[in-house]
Amino acid sequence: MMVRMTVCIIYFFPNLLVPSQPITSLAYSSLAELYQRYVREYVQASPIMAACGCQIHCYEHHFVHMVKLCVPGQTRLFFPDESPKILATTNGFGNYEYEERWG
């Protein structure tokens, strides 16, 4: 199952320079794949320099906020417990849900 999600980086980091190319939807087949891409493109590239000169530090646990990830019936996600579960979710989103973005 291939899932598409539009992620608007400006939503999270309004002072970043606007990319020269249009923002496109991400295509991924699992939560693990999306998380690995987040780590590669944000955590490993951290700190990201904003247009205002501020440094934005991205950490692995920020993933749940950027995706607005949740588990029905669970009020809080403790990332050290969730990280292995996220990496094990190699088909779709498993027990997780996310808030869709419009864009």
Biopython code that builds the backbone (N, CA, C, O; Angstrom):
import numpy as np
from Bio.PDB.StructureBuilder import StructureBuilder

atoms = [
    (1, "MET", "N", (0.852, -1.177, 0.000)),
    (1, "MET", "CA", (0.000, 0.000, 0.000)),
    (1, "MET", "C", (0.892, 1.232, 0.000)),
    (1, "MET", "O", (1.738, 1.383, 0.881)),
    (2, "MET", "N", (0.717, 2.099, -0.960)),
    (2, "MET", "CA", (1.475, 3.341, -1.039)),
    (2, "MET", "C", (0.597, 4.464, -0.507)),
    (2, "MET", "O", (-0.566, 4.586, -0.891)),
    (3, "VAL", "N", (1.151, 5.274, 0.369)),
    (3, "VAL", "CA", (0.425, 6.381, 0.979)),
    (3, "VAL", "C", (1.065, 7.675, 0.527)),
    (3, "VAL", "O", (2.283, 7.738, 0.358)),
    (4, "ARG", "N", (0.268, 8.704, 0.329)),
    (4, "ARG", "CA", (0.805, 10.004, -0.037)),
    (4, "ARG", "C", (0.461, 10.993, 1.060)),
    (4, "ARG", "O", (-0.650, 10.995, 1.589)),
    (5, "MET", "N", (1.421, 11.825, 1.389)),
    (5, "MET", "CA", (1.210, 12.848, 2.405)),
    (5, "MET", "C", (1.878, 14.122, 1.914)),
    (5, "MET", "O", (3.028, 14.092, 1.475)),
    (6, "THR", "N", (1.173, 15.229, 1.985)),
    (6, "THR", "CA", (1.773, 16.507, 1.656)),
    (6, "THR", "C", (2.314, 17.116, 2.938)),
    (6, "THR", "O", (1.577, 17.346, 3.896)),
    (7, "VAL", "N", (3.597, 17.369, 2.936)),
    (7, "VAL", "CA", (4.238, 17.975, 4.092)),
    (7, "VAL", "C", (4.701, 19.354, 3.685)),
    (7, "VAL", "O", (5.506, 19.506, 2.767)),
    (8, "CYS", "N", (4.201, 20.332, 4.357)),
    (8, "CYS", "CA", (4.587, 21.713, 4.065)),
    (8, "CYS", "C", (5.585, 22.153, 5.125)),
    (8, "CYS", "O", (5.203, 22.434, 6.261)),
    (9, "ILE", "N", (6.853, 22.212, 4.761)),
    (9, "ILE", "CA", (7.906, 22.555, 5.711)),
    (9, "ILE", "C", (7.692, 23.955, 6.264)),
    (9, "ILE", "O", (8.020, 24.215, 7.422)),
    (10, "ILE", "N", (7.157, 24.850, 5.468)),
    (10, "ILE", "CA", (6.945, 26.220, 5.918)),
    (10, "ILE", "C", (5.970, 26.253, 7.100)),
    (10, "ILE", "O", (6.048, 27.150, 7.940)),
    (11, "TYR", "N", (5.057, 25.286, 7.169)),
    (11, "TYR", "CA", (4.116, 25.206, 8.285)),
    (11, "TYR", "C", (4.855, 25.089, 9.611)),
    (11, "TYR", "O", (4.456, 25.696, 10.605)),
    (12, "PHE", "N", (5.922, 24.315, 9.624)),
    (12, "PHE", "CA", (6.676, 24.095, 10.844)),
    (12, "PHE", "C", (7.768, 25.137, 11.051)),
    (12, "PHE", "O", (8.033, 25.549, 12.181)),
    (13, "PHE", "N", (8.392, 25.558, 9.975)),
    (13, "PHE", "CA", (9.517, 26.481, 10.052)),
    (13, "PHE", "C", (9.246, 27.689, 9.154)),
    (13, "PHE", "O", (9.778, 27.760, 8.046)),
    (14, "PRO", "N", (8.438, 28.626, 9.608)),
    (14, "PRO", "CA", (8.004, 29.714, 8.734)),
    (14, "PRO", "C", (9.127, 30.633, 8.267)),
    (14, "PRO", "O", (8.942, 31.352, 7.285)),
    (15, "ASN", "N", (10.279, 30.640, 8.927)),
    (15, "ASN", "CA", (11.357, 31.525, 8.519)),
    (15, "ASN", "C", (12.364, 30.889, 7.573)),
    (15, "ASN", "O", (13.356, 31.520, 7.208)),
    (16, "LEU", "N", (12.118, 29.635, 7.170)),
    (16, "LEU", "CA", (13.015, 29.003, 6.213)),
    (16, "LEU", "C", (12.839, 29.655, 4.850)),
    (16, "LEU", "O", (11.767, 30.163, 4.522)),
    (17, "LEU", "N", (13.894, 29.634, 4.073)),
    (17, "LEU", "CA", (13.786, 30.129, 2.712)),
    (17, "LEU", "C", (12.822, 29.248, 1.929)),
    (17, "LEU", "O", (12.803, 28.032, 2.118)),
    (18, "VAL", "N", (12.040, 29.832, 1.073)),
    (18, "VAL", "CA", (11.098, 29.078, 0.255)),
    (18, "VAL", "C", (11.891, 28.332, -0.808)),
    (18, "VAL", "O", (12.720, 28.937, -1.487)),
    (19, "PRO", "N", (11.658, 27.033, -0.968)),
    (19, "PRO", "CA", (12.419, 26.269, -1.962)),
    (19, "PRO", "C", (12.127, 26.748, -3.369)),
    (19, "PRO", "O", (11.033, 27.235, -3.655)),
    (20, "SER", "N", (13.116, 26.607, -4.252)),
    (20, "SER", "CA", (12.954, 27.057, -5.634)),
    (20, "SER", "C", (12.006, 26.153, -6.404)),
    (20, "SER", "O", (11.434, 26.580, -7.407)),
    (21, "GLN", "N", (11.828, 24.925, -5.965)),
    (21, "GLN", "CA", (10.904, 24.017, -6.631)),
    (21, "GLN", "C", (9.622, 23.910, -5.819)),
    (21, "GLN", "O", (9.642, 24.133, -4.609)),
    (22, "PRO", "N", (8.516, 23.575, -6.456)),
    (22, "PRO", "CA", (7.258, 23.453, -5.712)),
    (22, "PRO", "C", (7.334, 22.311, -4.709)),
    (22, "PRO", "O", (8.059, 21.337, -4.910)),
    (23, "ILE", "N", (6.576, 22.446, -3.630)),
    (23, "ILE", "CA", (6.510, 21.400, -2.620)),
    (23, "ILE", "C", (5.644, 20.272, -3.168)),
    (23, "ILE", "O", (4.542, 20.502, -3.665)),
    (24, "THR", "N", (6.154, 19.063, -3.070)),
    (24, "THR", "CA", (5.433, 17.913, -3.609)),
    (24, "THR", "C", (5.063, 16.964, -2.470)),
    (24, "THR", "O", (5.608, 17.048, -1.369)),
    (25, "SER", "N", (4.142, 16.075, -2.753)),
    (25, "SER", "CA", (3.739, 15.068, -1.779)),
    (25, "SER", "C", (4.849, 14.038, -1.606)),
    (25, "SER", "O", (5.564, 13.713, -2.554)),
    (26, "LEU", "N", (4.982, 13.531, -0.387)),
    (26, "LEU", "CA", (5.893, 12.427, -0.141)),
    (26, "LEU", "C", (5.154, 11.136, -0.459)),
    (26, "LEU", "O", (3.957, 11.021, -0.196)),
    (27, "ALA", "N", (5.850, 10.184, -1.012)),
    (27, "ALA", "CA", (5.266, 8.867, -1.250)),
    (27, "ALA", "C", (6.037, 7.870, -0.401)),
    (27, "ALA", "O", (7.265, 7.818, -0.469)),
    (28, "TYR", "N", (5.348, 7.095, 0.381)),
    (28, "TYR", "CA", (5.982, 6.118, 1.250)),
    (28, "TYR", "C", (5.013, 4.970, 1.474)),
    (28, "TYR", "O", (3.805, 5.122, 1.291)),
    (29, "SER", "N", (5.542, 3.833, 1.868)),
    (29, "SER", "CA", (4.676, 2.665, 2.046)),
    (29, "SER", "C", (4.500, 2.266, 3.500)),
    (29, "SER", "O", (3.696, 1.388, 3.811)),
    (30, "SER", "N", (5.252, 2.909, 4.402)),
    (30, "SER", "CA", (5.124, 2.528, 5.807)),
    (30, "SER", "C", (5.550, 3.670, 6.712)),
    (30, "SER", "O", (6.218, 4.614, 6.289)),
    (31, "LEU", "N", (5.148, 3.558, 7.958)),
    (31, "LEU", "CA", (5.557, 4.523, 8.971)),
    (31, "LEU", "C", (7.068, 4.469, 9.160)),
    (31, "LEU", "O", (7.707, 5.508, 9.327)),
    (32, "ALA", "N", (7.644, 3.273, 9.136)),
    (32, "ALA", "CA", (9.095, 3.124, 9.289)),
    (32, "ALA", "C", (9.833, 3.868, 8.181)),
    (32, "ALA", "O", (10.832, 4.538, 8.442)),
    (33, "GLU", "N", (9.349, 3.754, 6.951)),
    (33, "GLU", "CA", (9.979, 4.429, 5.821)),
    (33, "GLU", "C", (9.897, 5.946, 5.971)),
    (33, "GLU", "O", (10.871, 6.647, 5.697)),
    (34, "LEU", "N", (8.749, 6.458, 6.402)),
    (34, "LEU", "CA", (8.586, 7.895, 6.605)),
    (34, "LEU", "C", (9.509, 8.385, 7.721)),
    (34, "LEU", "O", (10.135, 9.437, 7.591)),
    (35, "TYR", "N", (9.595, 7.628, 8.811)),
    (35, "TYR", "CA", (10.467, 7.997, 9.924)),
    (35, "TYR", "C", (11.935, 8.008, 9.495)),
    (35, "TYR", "O", (12.672, 8.928, 9.848)),
    (36, "GLN", "N", (12.361, 7.010, 8.746)),
    (36, "GLN", "CA", (13.748, 6.951, 8.286)),
    (36, "GLN", "C", (14.071, 8.132, 7.370)),
    (36, "GLN", "O", (15.178, 8.669, 7.408)),
    (37, "ARG", "N", (13.110, 8.529, 6.557)),
    (37, "ARG", "CA", (13.315, 9.698, 5.703)),
    (37, "ARG", "C", (13.419, 10.974, 6.545)),
    (37, "ARG", "O", (14.255, 11.833, 6.267)),
    (38, "TYR", "N", (12.582, 11.096, 7.561)),
    (38, "TYR", "CA", (12.643, 12.243, 8.464)),
    (38, "TYR", "C", (14.027, 12.327, 9.122)),
    (38, "TYR", "O", (14.637, 13.396, 9.161)),
    (39, "VAL", "N", (14.509, 11.207, 9.631)),
    (39, "VAL", "CA", (15.826, 11.195, 10.276)),
    (39, "VAL", "C", (16.898, 11.622, 9.288)),
    (39, "VAL", "O", (17.763, 12.433, 9.619)),
    (40, "ARG", "N", (16.847, 11.086, 8.089)),
    (40, "ARG", "CA", (17.856, 11.397, 7.071)),
    (40, "ARG", "C", (17.818, 12.869, 6.652)),
    (40, "ARG", "O", (18.865, 13.504, 6.528)),
    (41, "GLU", "N", (16.628, 13.407, 6.438)),
    (41, "GLU", "CA", (16.515, 14.755, 5.877)),
    (41, "GLU", "C", (16.483, 15.871, 6.911)),
    (41, "GLU", "O", (16.784, 17.019, 6.583)),
    (42, "TYR", "N", (16.125, 15.561, 8.149)),
    (42, "TYR", "CA", (16.038, 16.610, 9.168)),
    (42, "TYR", "C", (17.035, 16.406, 10.306)),
    (42, "TYR", "O", (17.824, 17.302, 10.606)),
    (43, "VAL", "N", (17.006, 15.240, 10.938)),
    (43, "VAL", "CA", (17.863, 15.011, 12.106)),
    (43, "VAL", "C", (19.336, 15.030, 11.712)),
    (43, "VAL", "O", (20.143, 15.697, 12.358)),
    (44, "GLN", "N", (19.684, 14.312, 10.671)),
    (44, "GLN", "CA", (21.082, 14.259, 10.250)),
    (44, "GLN", "C", (21.549, 15.569, 9.627)),
    (44, "GLN", "O", (22.751, 15.833, 9.586)),
    (45, "ALA", "N", (20.626, 16.393, 9.142)),
    (45, "ALA", "CA", (20.976, 17.703, 8.568)),
    (45, "ALA", "C", (20.960, 18.808, 9.616)),
    (45, "ALA", "O", (21.304, 19.951, 9.318)),
    (46, "SER", "N", (20.567, 18.477, 10.826)),
    (46, "SER", "CA", (20.424, 19.452, 11.901)),
    (46, "SER", "C", (21.796, 19.943, 12.362)),
    (46, "SER", "O", (22.739, 19.153, 12.409)),
    (47, "PRO", "N", (21.930, 21.211, 12.699)),
    (47, "PRO", "CA", (20.884, 22.232, 12.724)),
    (47, "PRO", "C", (20.622, 22.797, 11.326)),
    (47, "PRO", "O", (21.515, 22.861, 10.482)),
    (48, "ILE", "N", (19.384, 23.198, 11.114)),
    (48, "ILE", "CA", (18.965, 23.826, 9.864)),
    (48, "ILE", "C", (18.986, 25.326, 10.096)),
    (48, "ILE", "O", (18.475, 25.801, 11.110)),
    (49, "MET", "N", (19.561, 26.071, 9.186)),
    (49, "MET", "CA", (19.654, 27.521, 9.333)),
    (49, "MET", "C", (18.411, 28.187, 8.750)),
    (49, "MET", "O", (18.111, 28.017, 7.568)),
    (50, "ALA", "N", (17.702, 28.931, 9.562)),
    (50, "ALA", "CA", (16.514, 29.668, 9.115)),
    (50, "ALA", "C", (16.954, 30.955, 8.428)),
    (50, "ALA", "O", (18.082, 31.414, 8.608)),
    (51, "ALA", "N", (16.059, 31.523, 7.646)),
    (51, "ALA", "CA", (16.361, 32.771, 6.930)),
    (51, "ALA", "C", (16.709, 33.899, 7.892)),
    (51, "ALA", "O", (17.469, 34.798, 7.533)),
    (52, "CYS", "N", (16.175, 33.871, 9.092)),
    (52, "CYS", "CA", (16.436, 34.920, 10.081)),
    (52, "CYS", "C", (17.781, 34.728, 10.779)),
    (52, "CYS", "O", (18.199, 35.575, 11.568)),
    (53, "GLY", "N", (18.463, 33.608, 10.488)),
    (53, "GLY", "CA", (19.753, 33.350, 11.101)),
    (53, "GLY", "C", (19.681, 32.406, 12.292)),
    (53, "GLY", "O", (20.715, 32.006, 12.828)),
    (54, "CYS", "N", (18.482, 32.048, 12.710)),
    (54, "CYS", "CA", (18.329, 31.120, 13.834)),
    (54, "CYS", "C", (18.653, 29.699, 13.386)),
    (54, "CYS", "O", (18.418, 29.328, 12.236)),
    (55, "GLN", "N", (19.186, 28.923, 14.299)),
    (55, "GLN", "CA", (19.418, 27.510, 14.031)),
    (55, "GLN", "C", (18.249, 26.698, 14.576)),
    (55, "GLN", "O", (17.822, 26.887, 15.715)),
    (56, "ILE", "N", (17.746, 25.803, 13.756)),
    (56, "ILE", "CA", (16.659, 24.925, 14.161)),
    (56, "ILE", "C", (17.241, 23.538, 14.344)),
    (56, "ILE", "O", (17.761, 22.943, 13.400)),
    (57, "HIS", "N", (17.151, 23.026, 15.555)),
    (57, "HIS", "CA", (17.673, 21.697, 15.859)),
    (57, "HIS", "C", (16.535, 20.693, 15.776)),
    (57, "HIS", "O", (15.495, 20.873, 16.410)),
    (58, "CYS", "N", (16.728, 19.647, 15.001)),
    (58, "CYS", "CA", (15.720, 18.601, 14.834)),
    (58, "CYS", "C", (16.199, 17.345, 15.542)),
    (58, "CYS", "O", (17.338, 16.914, 15.364)),
    (59, "TYR", "N", (15.334, 16.772, 16.333)),
    (59, "TYR", "CA", (15.650, 15.562, 17.079)),
    (59, "TYR", "C", (14.671, 14.467, 16.676)),
    (59, "TYR", "O", (13.591, 14.745, 16.156)),
    (60, "GLU", "N", (15.057, 13.232, 16.918)),
    (60, "GLU", "CA", (14.227, 12.101, 16.509)),
    (60, "GLU", "C", (12.817, 12.167, 17.077)),
    (60, "GLU", "O", (11.854, 11.847, 16.380)),
    (61, "HIS", "N", (12.683, 12.576, 18.332)),
    (61, "HIS", "CA", (11.343, 12.585, 18.947)),
    (61, "HIS", "C", (10.438, 13.674, 18.376)),
    (61, "HIS", "O", (9.231, 13.642, 18.617)),
    (62, "HIS", "N", (10.973, 14.625, 17.636)),
    (62, "HIS", "CA", (10.132, 15.651, 16.994)),
    (62, "HIS", "C", (9.261, 15.044, 15.891)),
    (62, "HIS", "O", (8.269, 15.648, 15.483)),
    (63, "PHE", "N", (9.620, 13.874, 15.417)),
    (63, "PHE", "CA", (8.859, 13.193, 14.365)),
    (63, "PHE", "C", (7.383, 13.071, 14.727)),
    (63, "PHE", "O", (6.522, 13.316, 13.882)),
    (64, "VAL", "N", (7.076, 12.696, 15.965)),
    (64, "VAL", "CA", (5.674, 12.504, 16.356)),
    (64, "VAL", "C", (4.894, 13.818, 16.284)),
    (64, "VAL", "O", (3.685, 13.808, 16.053)),
    (65, "HIS", "N", (5.575, 14.940, 16.479)),
    (65, "HIS", "CA", (4.913, 16.245, 16.395)),
    (65, "HIS", "C", (4.740, 16.683, 14.944)),
    (65, "HIS", "O", (3.686, 17.201, 14.575)),
    (66, "MET", "N", (5.758, 16.479, 14.124)),
    (66, "MET", "CA", (5.677, 16.895, 12.721)),
    (66, "MET", "C", (4.607, 16.123, 11.962)),
    (66, "MET", "O", (3.924, 16.672, 11.097)),
    (67, "VAL", "N", (4.471, 14.848, 12.292)),
    (67, "VAL", "CA", (3.473, 14.010, 11.619)),
    (67, "VAL", "C", (2.133, 14.069, 12.342)),
    (67, "VAL", "O", (1.111, 13.642, 11.805)),
    (68, "LYS", "N", (2.142, 14.602, 13.566)),
    (68, "LYS", "CA", (0.966, 14.597, 14.443)),
    (68, "LYS", "C", (0.507, 13.162, 14.647)),
    (68, "LYS", "O", (-0.659, 12.820, 14.452)),
    (69, "LEU", "N", (1.467, 12.332, 15.049)),
    (69, "LEU", "CA", (1.258, 10.909, 15.236)),
    (69, "LEU", "C", (0.566, 10.642, 16.568)),
    (69, "LEU", "O", (0.863, 11.290, 17.572)),
    (70, "CYS", "N", (-0.351, 9.689, 16.570)),
    (70, "CYS", "CA", (-1.026, 9.324, 17.815)),
    (70, "CYS", "C", (-1.435, 7.862, 17.761)),
    (70, "CYS", "O", (-1.467, 7.241, 16.698)),
    (71, "VAL", "N", (-1.745, 7.335, 18.928)),
    (71, "VAL", "CA", (-2.305, 5.991, 19.068)),
    (71, "VAL", "C", (-3.668, 6.186, 19.717)),
    (71, "VAL", "O", (-3.747, 6.769, 20.798)),
    (72, "PRO", "N", (-4.741, 5.718, 19.090)),
    (72, "PRO", "CA", (-6.071, 5.880, 19.675)),
    (72, "PRO", "C", (-6.122, 5.338, 21.107)),
    (72, "PRO", "O", (-5.666, 4.228, 21.383)),
    (73, "GLY", "N", (-6.684, 6.141, 22.004)),
    (73, "GLY", "CA", (-6.813, 5.753, 23.392)),
    (73, "GLY", "C", (-5.580, 6.018, 24.244)),
    (73, "GLY", "O", (-5.590, 5.775, 25.451)),
    (74, "GLN", "N", (-4.532, 6.510, 23.624)),
    (74, "GLN", "CA", (-3.300, 6.810, 24.344)),
    (74, "GLN", "C", (-3.089, 8.321, 24.295)),
    (74, "GLN", "O", (-3.049, 8.899, 23.209)),
    (75, "THR", "N", (-2.955, 8.964, 25.443)),
    (75, "THR", "CA", (-2.865, 10.418, 25.481)),
    (75, "THR", "C", (-1.460, 10.936, 25.222)),
    (75, "THR", "O", (-1.288, 12.090, 24.829)),
    (76, "ARG", "N", (-0.461, 10.101, 25.435)),
    (76, "ARG", "CA", (0.916, 10.557, 25.291)),
    (76, "ARG", "C", (1.779, 9.449, 24.705)),
    (76, "ARG", "O", (1.587, 8.275, 25.019)),
    (77, "LEU", "N", (2.733, 9.825, 23.850)),
    (77, "LEU", "CA", (3.683, 8.864, 23.299)),
    (77, "LEU", "C", (5.051, 9.125, 23.916)),
    (77, "LEU", "O", (5.574, 10.235, 23.814)),
    (78, "PHE", "N", (5.631, 8.122, 24.549)),
    (78, "PHE", "CA", (6.968, 8.217, 25.116)),
    (78, "PHE", "C", (7.919, 7.666, 24.062)),
    (78, "PHE", "O", (7.967, 6.459, 23.824)),
    (79, "PHE", "N", (8.682, 8.570, 23.426)),
    (79, "PHE", "CA", (9.417, 8.197, 22.219)),
    (79, "PHE", "C", (10.398, 7.039, 22.406)),
    (79, "PHE", "O", (10.489, 6.200, 21.510)),
    (80, "PRO", "N", (11.137, 6.942, 23.513)),
    (80, "PRO", "CA", (12.024, 5.778, 23.645)),
    (80, "PRO", "C", (11.277, 4.441, 23.552)),
    (80, "PRO", "O", (11.847, 3.449, 23.097)),
    (81, "ASP", "N", (10.022, 4.406, 23.973)),
    (81, "ASP", "CA", (9.212, 3.193, 23.833)),
    (81, "ASP", "C", (8.641, 3.054, 22.426)),
    (81, "ASP", "O", (8.511, 1.942, 21.915)),
    (82, "GLU", "N", (8.304, 4.173, 21.802)),
    (82, "GLU", "CA", (7.650, 4.147, 20.491)),
    (82, "GLU", "C", (8.621, 3.939, 19.334)),
    (82, "GLU", "O", (8.245, 3.355, 18.318)),
    (83, "SER", "N", (9.847, 4.399, 19.464)),
    (83, "SER", "CA", (10.809, 4.324, 18.362)),
    (83, "SER", "C", (10.964, 2.914, 17.789)),
    (83, "SER", "O", (10.882, 2.753, 16.572)),
    (84, "PRO", "N", (11.186, 1.877, 18.623)),
    (84, "PRO", "CA", (11.296, 0.538, 18.038)),
    (84, "PRO", "C", (9.996, 0.065, 17.387)),
    (84, "PRO", "O", (10.027, -0.676, 16.405)),
    (85, "LYS", "N", (8.864, 0.487, 17.926)),
    (85, "LYS", "CA", (7.569, 0.112, 17.343)),
    (85, "LYS", "C", (7.387, 0.788, 15.985)),
    (85, "LYS", "O", (6.883, 0.177, 15.042)),
    (86, "ILE", "N", (7.801, 2.056, 15.894)),
    (86, "ILE", "CA", (7.714, 2.787, 14.627)),
    (86, "ILE", "C", (8.584, 2.109, 13.578)),
    (86, "ILE", "O", (8.139, 1.891, 12.451)),
    (87, "LEU", "N", (9.819, 1.774, 13.939)),
    (87, "LEU", "CA", (10.729, 1.119, 12.995)),
    (87, "LEU", "C", (10.246, -0.270, 12.593)),
    (87, "LEU", "O", (10.588, -0.756, 11.515)),
    (88, "ALA", "N", (9.456, -0.909, 13.445)),
    (88, "ALA", "CA", (8.920, -2.237, 13.124)),
    (88, "ALA", "C", (7.657, -2.162, 12.266)),
    (88, "ALA", "O", (7.192, -3.182, 11.757)),
    (89, "THR", "N", (7.105, -0.961, 12.105)),
    (89, "THR", "CA", (5.867, -0.791, 11.317)),
    (89, "THR", "C", (6.253, -0.603, 9.854)),
    (89, "THR", "O", (6.353, 0.521, 9.364)),
    (90, "THR", "N", (6.467, -1.721, 9.167)),
    (90, "THR", "CA", (6.967, -1.695, 7.789)),
    (90, "THR", "C", (5.871, -1.859, 6.741)),
    (90, "THR", "O", (6.158, -1.959, 5.548)),
    (91, "ASN", "N", (4.617, -1.884, 7.186)),
    (91, "ASN", "CA", (3.497, -1.964, 6.257)),
    (91, "ASN", "C", (2.402, -1.029, 6.749)),
    (91, "ASN", "O", (1.732, -1.324, 7.739)),
    (92, "GLY", "N", (2.217, 0.083, 6.074)),
    (92, "GLY", "CA", (1.211, 1.054, 6.480)),
    (92, "GLY", "C", (1.575, 1.728, 7.793)),
    (92, "GLY", "O", (2.753, 1.927, 8.089)),
    (93, "PHE", "N", (0.559, 2.079, 8.583)),
    (93, "PHE", "CA", (0.773, 2.797, 9.835)),
    (93, "PHE", "C", (0.493, 1.948, 11.071)),
    (93, "PHE", "O", (0.600, 2.441, 12.194)),
    (94, "GLY", "N", (0.140, 0.690, 10.884)),
    (94, "GLY", "CA", (-0.102, -0.183, 12.022)),
    (94, "GLY", "C", (-1.172, 0.380, 12.938)),
    (94, "GLY", "O", (-2.259, 0.731, 12.479)),
    (95, "ASN", "N", (-0.876, 0.472, 14.232)),
    (95, "ASN", "CA", (-1.826, 0.999, 15.221)),
    (95, "ASN", "C", (-1.809, 2.519, 15.307)),
    (95, "ASN", "O", (-2.582, 3.105, 16.066)),
    (96, "TYR", "N", (-0.948, 3.153, 14.548)),
    (96, "TYR", "CA", (-0.796, 4.611, 14.628)),
    (96, "TYR", "C", (-1.755, 5.320, 13.678)),
    (96, "TYR", "O", (-2.160, 4.777, 12.650)),
    (97, "GLU", "N", (-2.101, 6.534, 14.048)),
    (97, "GLU", "CA", (-2.884, 7.432, 13.194)),
    (97, "GLU", "C", (-2.151, 8.753, 13.111)),
    (97, "GLU", "O", (-1.310, 9.055, 13.958)),
    (98, "TYR", "N", (-2.465, 9.550, 12.089)),
    (98, "TYR", "CA", (-1.860, 10.857, 11.956)),
    (98, "TYR", "C", (-2.907, 11.846, 11.485)),
    (98, "TYR", "O", (-3.925, 11.470, 10.902)),
    (99, "GLU", "N", (-2.641, 13.109, 11.746)),
    (99, "GLU", "CA", (-3.546, 14.164, 11.302)),
    (99, "GLU", "C", (-3.115, 14.595, 9.911)),
    (99, "GLU", "O", (-1.971, 15.000, 9.702)),
    (100, "GLU", "N", (-4.038, 14.505, 8.960)),
    (100, "GLU", "CA", (-3.710, 14.878, 7.585)),
    (100, "GLU", "C", (-3.513, 16.367, 7.459)),
    (100, "GLU", "O", (-4.119, 17.149, 8.191)),
    (101, "ARG", "N", (-2.670, 16.755, 6.536)),
    (101, "ARG", "CA", (-2.391, 18.163, 6.222)),
    (101, "ARG", "C", (-3.117, 18.514, 4.923)),
    (101, "ARG", "O", (-3.331, 17.669, 4.054)),
    (102, "TRP", "N", (-3.475, 19.754, 4.828)),
    (102, "TRP", "CA", (-4.077, 20.236, 3.582)),
    (102, "TRP", "C", (-3.066, 21.129, 2.920)),
    (102, "TRP", "O", (-2.349, 21.869, 3.594)),
    (103, "GLY", "N", (-2.999, 21.070, 1.613)),
    (103, "GLY", "CA", (-2.035, 21.951, 0.976)),
    (103, "GLY", "C", (-2.007, 21.850, -0.499)),
    (103, "GLY", "O", (-1.230, 22.547, -1.151)),
]
sb = StructureBuilder()
sb.init_structure("model")
sb.init_model(0)
sb.init_chain("A")
sb.init_seg("    ")
for serial, (resi, resn, name, xyz) in enumerate(atoms, 1):
    if name == "N":
        sb.init_residue(resn, " ", resi, " ")
    sb.init_atom(name, np.array(xyz, "f"), 0.0, 1.0, " ", f" {name:<3s}", serial, name[0])
structure = sb.get_structure()
